[in-house]
């Protein structure tokens, strides 16, 4: 026998005896086989040892099998763990417990519940280590029925006195927390004495489960255990209420805290800012300063965000000075927040000066400045900044691409959209659903609907969220393609994605652009009666526009009068346009009166009403409108169009001669106009010749017919 085979047998003999002795269900603590399994770091080694188990008849040992199940799961081979579990003919409670733990840690919550049901059906009684995994699986799947059944089973067996099981029971009781409070009462009577660590863990679990009821249940336990004076427990309570959106409860906890450090103040300020209470966040910041607590980086960022939402430049400047005074301006994240804040406060020049002063710029800095330019319609500045960003060696990320795409769309730069799309594919950014949706919208707005549909079809069905579906439906609606909109809407409902307000707005817009009145009425009815979506101003505006264009002006007026809220300019505007189209001067005066009260500086409304008066022959009223416009100094904003040539976008307005080649452009237009007139003349001549020939032929045929008669 070769020497290396003899050595391998000698090494394996202590671990795999040829005739194993009868084993017990409880292995010895120092089991060398278990230690050997835990040392395996590669699946191949684990499979070799597993093969030895089978060879020597140890594969039915529940203790070794449970260790093997755990080892496979730790290496990411959960399927093999399942096979090992099924290979044991008579599994016991520890084996089930180990397998359930592996399933839960791998996120297989449904399988966890199925294996637990199988365990109970075989009259194998679970121990207290099983229930935390099972109850947490119910919470993850939002399975109230299964959770209540398990809760009742546990209460019946008395497992609620266990620390961990009692905590999970308190979280998983969703029926107005009756069972949870009953458990808490038992805890209060002495069967469970939690410490601060237990309570903090329970509060964190409430956040993970996104359950405010569970958090309040834990809060009750805090009050019962008299640990509310502990600063760490109070901070955990404040964090829980703030993150779960119960800002009033968070403020009550904040006010009753015995001591407040900078971290506590920051939590409360961030909670206000995150929940849309910007003024309250700034007032709390002033209270923090008055109390003598020094603000830090985490104080500045939510406060700056709140100022940006309020669009208060004066407060923004004060906050900027406060940041410099406290020494927080060395952080680039604060600079980025300040850049965004100044852009939100309509001070993009100040934002740019601050941006240029930042020496340690990040991608976020560039993206914030680009977004600010786009939001202020400085599209060329945004594109120029993107070019500079690339030249300085920064890698454009998905957020920057999403921010710059509207600039390309608004100036009609389709080639730029294509370049950004190619860059996204090259840098593997196309895996982001949000970026693909932004590209889809950009292609559609640039008129390239085929490319938008290709992006939509390339996305997997499971990855298509409501935004993706709405974007494609809206793209077709703007192109007046009702049939594709309806087809996508049907597919969307089949994919179990629930339509929302944006979906129906796209469908109604498509009906308006296509002129399909009955289809629009059906969509509006389905929206309210089937999907129970309350229409807003834009939906009513679309219906008024649809009815008005088709001549149902009276019906549009009745619809406005039945609106559950006060109509705004988006509703009255389409009605005024419909009155001009179908010559309804009386109703037009009413619509114009409403619009002028809402938009007194919009010259378009006055001009439209003047045109209606002119069509009705009311020249005195026309003169009054003209005088009114002249005295107020109101002028209609001229139209604008863009043309992209060789990657460069050219902007044109009415009677605009600012272009460098304006003389050549107008000369070419005049030549085209003369050529069109000449062709029209020649076309008319040809039509007259053809008409004469046609008349002569018909006259000859008639004469022949008369002669034969």
C-alpha positions in Angstrom: 0.0 0.0 0.0 1.4 3.4 -0.9 2.8 5.5 2.0 0.5 8.5 1.4 -2.6 6.3 1.6 -1.4 4.8 4.9 -0.8 8.3 6.3 -4.2 9.5 5.3 -5.8 6.5 7.0 -3.8 7.1 10.1 -4.9 10.7 10.2 -8.6 9.9 9.6 -8.8 7.0 12.0 -9.4 9.0 15.2 -12.2 10.9 13.5 -13.9 8.1 11.5 -13.7 4.8 13.4 -14.7 1.8 11.3 -17.5 0.8 13.7 -18.9 3.9 15.4 -20.3 3.5 18.9 -23.9 4.3 19.6 -24.3 8.1 19.9 -26.6 10.2 22.0 -28.6 13.2 20.7 -26.4 15.5 22.8 -22.8 15.5 21.5 -19.9 16.1 23.7 -18.8 19.7 24.0 -15.4 19.0 22.6 -16.5 17.1 19.5 -13.6 17.1 17.1 -15.8 16.5 14.1 -17.8 19.7 14.7 -14.5 21.6 15.2 -13.3 20.2 11.9 -16.4 21.4 10.1 -16.1 24.9 11.4 -12.6 25.1 10.1 -13.7 24.6 6.5 -13.5 27.8 4.5 -14.2 26.3 1.1 -17.2 24.3 -0.1 -15.0 21.6 -1.7 -13.3 20.8 1.6 -16.7 20.6 3.3 -18.0 18.3 0.6 -15.1 16.0 1.1 -15.7 15.7 4.9 -19.5 15.3 4.1 -18.6 12.4 1.9 -16.6 10.8 4.7 -19.7 11.2 6.9 -21.8 9.2 4.5 -19.0 6.6 4.0 -18.8 5.9 7.7 -22.6 6.1 8.4 -22.5 9.3 10.3 -24.9 11.2 8.0 -27.9 10.2 10.3 -26.3 11.8 13.4 -28.6 14.8 14.1 -25.9 16.7 16.0 -23.3 16.4 13.2 -25.9 17.0 10.6 -27.0 20.2 12.3 -23.4 21.4 12.4 -23.0 20.5 8.7 -26.2 22.4 7.8 -24.8 25.4 9.6 -21.5 25.1 7.8 -23.0 24.9 4.3 -25.3 27.9 5.1 -22.4 30.0 6.2 -20.7 29.3 2.9 -23.8 30.4 1.0 -24.9 26.9 0.0 -28.4 27.0 1.5 -29.7 24.5 -1.0 -27.1 21.9 0.1 -28.1 22.6 3.7 -31.7 21.8 2.8 -30.6 18.5 1.2 -28.6 17.6 4.3 -31.7 18.3 6.5 -33.9 16.2 4.3 -31.4 13.3 4.3 -31.9 12.8 8.0 -34.7 10.2 8.4 -35.6 11.1 12.0 -34.8 14.8 12.7 -35.1 16.0 16.2 -35.8 19.5 17.8 -32.1 20.7 17.7 -31.8 19.8 14.0 -35.0 21.6 13.2 -33.9 24.6 15.2 -30.6 24.8 13.4 -32.2 24.6 10.0 -34.9 27.2 10.9 -32.1 29.5 12.0 -30.2 29.1 8.7 -33.4 29.8 6.7 -34.2 32.9 8.7 -30.7 34.3 8.4 -30.8 33.8 4.6 -34.0 35.7 4.3 -36.1 32.7 3.5 -39.0 33.8 5.7 -41.7 31.8 3.9 -39.7 28.6 4.0 -39.1 29.3 7.7 -42.8 29.2 8.4 -43.4 26.2 6.2 -40.7 24.1 8.0 -42.0 25.3 11.4 -45.5 24.1 10.4 -44.0 20.8 9.3 -42.2 20.5 12.6 -45.4 21.1 14.6 -47.4 18.7 12.4 -44.9 15.9 13.3 -45.6 16.5 17.0 -42.0 17.7 17.4 -42.2 20.3 20.1 -40.1 23.4 19.4 -38.1 25.0 22.2 -37.7 28.6 23.1 -34.9 29.1 20.6 -37.2 28.5 17.6 -39.8 31.2 18.2 -37.8 34.3 17.7 -37.0 33.2 14.2 -40.6 32.3 13.5 -42.1 35.4 14.9 -39.7 37.6 13.1 -40.5 35.8 9.9 -44.2 36.6 10.4 -43.3 40.3 10.9 -41.2 40.4 7.8 -44.0 38.8 5.7 -46.7 40.9 7.5 -48.5 37.6 8.1 -50.9 38.6 10.9 -52.9 35.4 10.8 -49.8 33.2 11.3 -48.4 35.5 13.9 -51.6 35.5 16.0 -51.7 31.7 15.8 -48.1 31.4 17.0 -48.7 34.0 19.7 -51.7 32.1 21.0 -49.8 28.8 20.9 -46.9 30.4 22.9 -49.2 32.0 25.5 -50.9 28.6 26.0 -47.5 26.9 26.5 -46.3 29.7 28.8 -43.2 30.6 26.7 -44.0 34.3 27.1 -42.0 34.3 30.3 -38.8 33.8 28.3 -36.9 37.0 27.7 -36.5 36.8 24.0 -39.8 35.2 23.2 -41.6 37.7 25.3 -40.0 40.6 23.5 -40.9 39.1 20.1 -44.4 38.5 21.2 -44.8 42.1 22.2 -43.7 43.1 18.7 -45.8 40.6 16.7 -49.1 41.4 18.4 -50.9 43.5 15.9 -54.5 43.3 17.2 -54.4 46.7 19.0 -51.5 45.3 21.0 -53.9 43.5 23.4 -51.7 40.4 23.6 -48.6 42.6 23.8 -49.9 44.6 26.7 -51.0 41.4 28.4 -47.4 40.1 28.1 -46.1 43.4 29.4 -48.4 43.1 32.4 -46.9 39.7 33.1 -43.4 41.3 32.8 -44.5 44.0 35.2 -45.6 41.4 37.7 -42.1 40.1 37.9 -41.8 37.4 35.4 -39.4 39.5 33.3 -37.1 42.2 34.5 -35.5 43.9 31.4 -32.5 46.1 31.6 -31.6 49.1 29.4 -29.8 46.9 26.8 -33.0 44.8 26.3 -35.2 47.9 25.9 -32.8 49.5 23.4 -32.8 46.3 21.4 -36.6 46.2 21.4 -36.8 49.8 20.3 -34.3 49.1 17.4 -36.4 46.1 16.4 -39.5 48.4 16.2 -37.6 50.6 13.7 -36.6 47.5 11.7 -40.2 46.2 11.7 -41.5 49.7 10.8 -44.0 49.2 13.6 -45.1 52.2 15.6 -47.4 50.0 17.7 -44.4 47.8 18.7 -42.5 50.9 19.6 -45.3 52.2 21.8 -45.5 48.8 23.4 -41.8 49.0 24.2 -42.3 52.5 25.5 -44.9 51.2 27.9 -42.3 48.7 29.2 -39.8 51.6 29.6 -42.3 53.4 31.8 -43.1 50.2 33.8 -39.5 49.4 34.4 -38.7 53.1 35.5 -35.8 53.3 33.0 -37.0 56.4 31.3 -34.5 58.4 33.2 -31.7 56.5 31.5 -30.2 58.8 28.8 -29.5 55.9 26.5 -33.0 54.5 26.7 -34.6 58.0 26.3 -32.3 58.6 23.2 -33.4 55.2 21.7 -37.1 56.2 22.3 -36.5 59.6 20.7 -34.9 57.9 17.7 -37.7 55.4 17.3 -40.5 58.0 17.3 -38.6 60.3 15.0 -37.7 57.6 12.4 -41.3 56.2 12.5 -42.8 59.6 11.8 -44.4 60.2 15.2 -42.8 63.6 15.7 -45.3 64.7 18.4 -44.4 61.7 20.6 -40.7 62.4 19.9 -41.0 65.9 21.1 -42.8 64.7 24.3 -39.9 62.4 25.0 -37.4 65.2 24.2 -39.1 67.6 26.6 -39.1 65.1 29.5 -35.4 64.0 29.1 -33.4 64.9 32.2 -30.4 65.9 30.2 -29.8 66.8 26.5 -26.4 66.6 24.8 -25.6 67.7 21.2 -26.6 64.2 19.9 -30.1 64.5 21.4 -30.6 68.0 20.0 -29.4 66.8 16.5 -31.9 63.9 16.6 -34.8 66.2 17.3 -33.7 68.8 14.7 -33.3 66.0 12.1 -36.7 64.6 12.9 -38.4 67.9 12.3 -36.5 68.4 9.1 -37.2 64.9 7.8 -40.9 65.2 8.5 -41.4 68.5 6.7 -41.4 70.7 9.7 -38.7 73.1 8.7 -39.7 76.1 10.8 -39.9 74.0 13.9 -36.4 72.6 13.1 -34.9 76.1 12.9 -36.7 77.2 16.1 -35.3 74.2 17.9 -31.8 75.1 16.6 -32.2 78.6 18.1 -33.2 77.0 21.4 -30.1 74.8 21.2 -27.9 77.8 20.8 -29.6 79.6 23.7 -29.1 76.6 26.0 -25.4 76.8 25.4 -25.0 73.5 23.5 -22.4 73.9 20.7 -23.7 72.9 17.3 -21.6 70.4 15.2 -21.6 69.0 11.7 -24.7 66.9 12.2 -26.6 70.0 13.4 -25.7 72.1 10.4 -26.7 69.7 7.6 -30.5 69.3 8.5 -30.7 73.0 9.4 -29.3 74.0 6.0 -31.7 71.6 4.3 -34.7 73.2 6.2 -33.6 76.7 5.1 -33.4 75.5 1.5 -37.0 74.2 1.7 -38.1 77.5 3.2 -36.2 79.4 0.4 -35.0 82.1 2.9 -31.8 83.6 1.7 -31.5 85.8 4.8 -31.6 82.8 7.1 -29.3 80.9 4.8 -26.6 83.6 5.1 -27.0 83.6 8.8 -26.6 79.8 8.9 -23.5 80.1 6.7 -21.9 82.6 9.1 -22.9 80.3 12.0 -21.2 77.4 10.3 -18.0 79.4 9.8 -18.0 80.7 13.4 -18.4 77.1 14.8 -15.6 75.7 12.5 -17.9 73.3 10.6 -17.0 74.7 7.2 -14.0 72.5 6.9 -16.3 69.6 6.0 -17.0 69.2 2.3 -20.5 67.8 3.1 -21.4 71.1 4.7 -20.2 73.0 1.6 -22.3 70.7 -0.6 -25.4 71.4 1.6 -24.7 75.1 1.4 -24.4 75.0 -2.4 -27.8 73.2 -2.7 -29.3 75.7 -0.2 -28.2 78.8 -2.1 -29.5 77.3 -5.3 -32.9 76.6 -3.6 -32.9 80.2 -2.4 -32.6 81.5 -6.0 -29.0 82.6 -5.5 -27.1 80.4 -8.0 -24.3 83.0 -8.4 -23.5 82.8 -4.7 -23.6 79.0 -4.9 -21.2 79.1 -7.8 -18.8 81.4 -5.9 -18.9 79.0 -3.0 -18.4 76.0 -5.3 -15.3 77.6 -6.8 -13.8 78.2 -3.3 -14.2 74.5 -2.3 -10.7 73.0 -2.7 -11.6 69.3 -1.9 -14.6 69.0 -4.2 -16.4 65.6 -4.5 -18.8 64.2 -7.1 -21.6 65.4 -4.8 -20.3 69.0 -5.1 -20.4 68.9 -8.9 -23.8 67.2 -8.9 -25.3 69.8 -6.5 -24.1 72.7 -8.6 -25.2 71.1 -11.9 -28.7 70.5 -10.4 -28.9 74.1 -9.2 -28.2 75.3 -12.7 -30.8 73.0 -14.2 -33.4 74.1 -11.7 -32.8 77.7 -12.7 -33.0 77.0 -16.4 -29.3 77.7 -16.9 -29.0 74.6 -19.2 -25.8 75.7 -21.1 -24.0 76.5 -17.8 -25.0 73.0 -16.5 -23.6 71.3 -19.6 -20.4 73.5 -19.5 -19.9 72.5 -15.8 -20.3 68.8 -16.7 -17.6 69.2 -19.4 -15.3 70.8 -16.8 -16.0 68.0 -14.3 -14.9 65.4 -16.8 -11.8 67.4 -17.7 -10.7 67.6 -14.0 -10.8 63.8 -13.8 -14.0 63.3 -11.8 -16.1 60.2 -12.6 -19.7 61.1 -13.4 -22.1 58.9 -11.3 -25.7 58.0 -11.9 -27.0 61.0 -9.8 -25.1 63.5 -11.9 -26.4 61.9 -15.1 -30.0 62.1 -13.8 -29.4 65.8 -12.9 -28.0 66.8 -16.2 -30.5 65.0 -18.5 -33.3 67.6 -18.1 -30.9 70.2 -19.4 -30.3 68.2 -22.5 -34.0 67.7 -23.0 -34.9 71.4 -22.5 -32.5 72.5 -25.2 -33.3 69.6 -27.5 -29.8 68.1 -27.4 -30.6 64.5 -28.4 -27.0 63.8 -29.2 -26.0 64.7 -25.6 -28.7 62.3 -24.3 -27.2 59.5 -26.5 -23.7 60.3 -25.3 -24.8 60.1 -21.7 -26.6 56.9 -22.4 -23.4 55.4 -23.9 -21.4 56.6 -21.0 -23.9 55.0 -18.6 -23.5 51.6 -20.4 -19.7 51.9 -20.5 -19.5 52.6 -16.8 -22.2 50.0 -15.9 -24.5 52.7 -14.6 -27.4 51.3 -16.6 -28.1 48.8 -13.7 -29.8 51.6 -11.8 -33.6 51.6 -12.5 -33.8 55.3 -11.7 -31.2 56.2 -14.4 -32.9 54.0 -17.0 -36.2 55.7 -16.2 -34.6 59.1 -16.6 -33.1 58.1 -19.9 -36.5 56.8 -21.1 -38.2 60.1 -20.2 -35.4 62.0 -22.0 -35.6 60.0 -25.2 -39.4 60.4 -25.2 -39.3 64.2 -24.7 -36.7 64.5 -27.5 -39.1 62.7 -29.8 -37.2 59.4 -29.9 -40.1 57.2 -28.7 -38.7 54.0 -30.2 -35.6 54.2 -28.1 -37.7 55.0 -25.0 -39.7 51.8 -25.7 -36.6 49.8 -26.2 -35.3 50.9 -22.8 -38.7 50.0 -21.3 -38.8 46.5 -22.9 -35.2 45.8 -21.8 -36.1 46.2 -18.2 -37.2 43.0 -16.5 -40.8 42.8 -15.5 -40.0 42.4 -11.8 -37.8 45.5 -11.8 -40.5 47.7 -13.4 -41.9 49.9 -10.6 -44.8 52.3 -10.9 -42.5 55.1 -12.0 -41.2 53.1 -15.0 -44.8 52.2 -16.1 -46.0 55.8 -15.7 -43.0 57.2 -17.6 -43.7 55.0 -20.6 -47.4 55.7 -20.5 -46.8 59.5 -20.3 -44.3 59.3 -23.1 -46.9 57.7 -25.4 -49.5 60.2 -24.2 -47.4 63.2 -25.2 -47.1 61.7 -28.6 -50.9 61.2 -28.8 -50.7 57.5 -29.1 -53.8 56.4 -27.1 -53.7 52.7 -28.3 -50.2 52.1 -26.9 -51.2 53.9 -23.7 -54.2 51.6 -23.3 -52.1 48.5 -24.1 -49.4 49.4 -21.5 -52.2 50.2 -18.9 -53.6 46.7 -19.4 -50.1 45.1 -19.1 -49.5 47.2 -16.0 -52.6 45.9 -14.2 -51.7 42.3 -15.2 -48.3 42.7 -13.6 -50.1 43.6 -10.3 -48.8 47.1 -10.2 -51.5 49.4 -8.9 -52.2 52.5 -11.0 -52.0 55.8 -9.3 -52.8 59.5 -10.1 -49.9 59.8 -12.5 -51.1 56.8 -14.5 -54.5 58.3 -15.0 -53.1 61.7 -15.8 -51.1 60.1 -18.6 -54.1 58.3 -20.0 -56.3 61.4 -19.9 -53.5 63.5 -21.6 -53.4 60.8 -24.3 -57.1 61.1 -24.8 -56.8 64.9 -25.1 -54.0 64.7 -27.7 -55.9 62.0 -29.6 -59.3 63.6 -29.3 -61.0 60.5 -27.8 -63.8 61.9 -25.7 -65.6 58.6 -24.8 -62.3 56.9 -23.8 -61.4 59.9 -21.6 -64.8 59.7 -19.9 -64.2 56.0 -19.3 -60.7 56.6 -17.8 -62.1 59.3 -15.5 -64.9 57.1 -14.3 -62.6 54.1 -13.8 -60.2 56.3 -11.8 -62.9 57.4 -9.3 -65.2 54.3 -9.2 -62.8 51.4 -9.7 -59.4 52.5 -8.4 -60.8 54.9 -5.9 -58.3 57.6 -6.8 -59.4 61.2 -6.0 -58.8 63.4 -9.0 -56.8 66.5 -8.5 -56.5 69.8 -10.4 -54.6 68.3 -13.3 -57.1 65.5 -13.9 -60.0 68.0 -14.0 -57.9 70.3 -16.2 -57.4 67.4 -18.7 -61.1 66.6 -18.7 -62.0 70.2 -19.2 -59.5 70.5 -22.1 -60.8 67.2 -23.6 -64.5 68.3 -23.5 -63.8 71.9 -24.5 -61.8 70.9 -27.6 -64.5 68.5 -28.8 -67.2 71.2 -28.5 -68.7 70.1 -25.2 -68.1 73.5 -23.6 -71.2 73.4 -21.4 -70.4 70.0 -20.1 -66.9 71.3 -19.2 -68.4 74.2 -17.3 -70.7 71.8 -15.4 -67.7 69.7 -14.5 -65.9 72.7 -13.1 -68.9 73.6 -10.9 -69.1 70.1 -9.5 -65.4 69.9 -8.5 -64.9 69.1 -4.8 -62.3 71.9 -4.4 -61.8 75.4 -5.8 -60.5 75.2 -9.4 -57.2 77.0 -10.2 -55.7 78.5 -13.4 -54.9 75.0 -14.8 -58.7 74.4 -15.0 -59.9 77.8 -16.2 -57.2 78.1 -18.8 -58.4 75.2 -21.0 -62.0 76.4 -20.6 -61.0 79.9 -21.9 -59.2 78.4 -24.9 -62.2 76.2 -25.7 -64.5 79.3 -25.6 -62.2 81.0 -28.2 -62.3 77.9 -30.3 -66.1 77.5 -30.2 -67.1 81.2 -29.9 -68.6 81.3 -26.4 -68.0 85.0 -25.4 -70.2 85.0 -22.2 -68.5 81.9 -20.7 -65.2 83.2 -21.9 -65.7 86.4 -19.9 -66.3 84.3 -16.7 -63.2 82.2 -17.3 -61.1 85.2 -18.1 -62.3 87.0 -15.0 -61.2 84.0 -12.8 -57.8 83.8 -14.6 -57.1 87.5 -14.3 -57.8 87.4 -10.6 -55.4 84.4 -10.2 -52.7 85.6 -12.7 -52.9 89.4 -13.0 -49.5 89.7 -14.7 -50.1 87.0 -17.3 -50.5 88.9 -20.6 -51.6 85.7 -22.4 -55.0 85.7 -20.7 -55.7 89.3 -21.8 -54.7 88.6 -25.4 -56.8 85.5 -25.5 -59.8 87.4 -24.2 -59.1 90.2 -26.7 -59.1 87.7 -29.6 -62.5 86.3 -28.4 -63.9 89.8 -28.4 -62.6 90.3 -31.9 -64.1 87.1 -33.2 -67.5 88.2 -31.7 -67.2 91.7 -33.3 -66.9 93.5 -29.9 -64.3 96.0 -31.1 -64.8 98.4 -28.2 -63.8 95.6 -25.8 -60.8 94.8 -27.9 -59.6 98.4 -27.7 -60.1 98.3 -23.9 -57.9 95.2 -23.6 -55.2 96.7 -25.8 -55.1 99.9 -23.7 -55.1 97.9 -20.5 -52.1 95.9 -21.7 -50.3 99.0 -22.8 -50.9 100.9 -19.5 -49.8 97.9 -17.4 -46.7 97.3 -19.6 -47.7 93.7 -20.0 -46.2 91.7 -22.9 -46.6 88.2 -24.0 -43.5 86.0 -23.5 -42.2 85.2 -27.1 -41.9 81.6 -28.1 -38.6 79.9 -28.3 -37.2 77.0 -30.3 -33.9 75.1 -30.4 -32.0 73.4 -33.2 -29.1 71.0 -32.7 -26.4 70.9 -35.4 -23.3 68.8 -35.0 -23.8 68.6 -31.3 -24.2 72.4 -30.8 -27.6 73.8 -29.8 -28.8 77.1 -31.4 -31.7 79.1 -29.8 -34.2 81.1 -31.8 -37.0 83.5 -30.9 -39.5 85.6 -32.9 -37.7 88.4 -34.9 -34.4 87.5 -33.2 -31.2 88.7 -34.8 -28.8 87.9 -32.0 -27.3 84.9 -33.8 -23.9 85.4 -35.5 -25.3 84.1 -38.8 -28.6 85.8 -38.6 -28.2 87.6 -42.0 -27.5 84.4 -43.8 -30.4 82.7 -41.9 -32.9 85.3 -42.9 -31.6 85.4 -46.5 -32.1 81.6 -46.7 -35.6 81.9 -45.2 -36.5 84.6 -47.8 -35.2 82.4 -50.6 -37.2 79.5 -49.3 -40.3 81.6 -49.1 -39.9 82.7 -52.7 -39.3 79.1 -53.8 -42.5 78.0 -52.0 -44.5 80.7 -53.6 -43.2 79.8 -57.1 -44.0 76.1 -56.5 -47.5 77.1 -55.3 -48.1 79.1 -58.5 -46.8 76.2 -60.7 -48.9 73.8 -58.7 -52.0 75.9 -59.2 -51.3 76.0 -62.9 -50.9 72.3 -63.1 -54.1 71.8 -61.2 -56.0 74.2 -63.7 -54.6 72.3 -66.7 -55.6 68.9 -65.2 -59.0 70.3 -64.4 -59.5 71.6 -68.0 -58.5 68.2 -69.4 -60.8 66.4 -67.0 -63.7 68.7 -67.9 -63.0 68.3 -71.7 -63.0 64.5 -71.4 -66.2 64.5 -69.4 -67.8 66.9 -71.8 -66.8 64.7 -74.8 -68.3 61.6 -73.1 -71.5 63.5 -72.4 -71.8 64.6 -76.0 -71.3 61.1 -77.3 -73.9 59.8 -74.9 -76.4 62.4 -76.1 -75.7 61.6 -79.7 -76.5 57.9 -79.3 -79.6 58.6 -77.4 
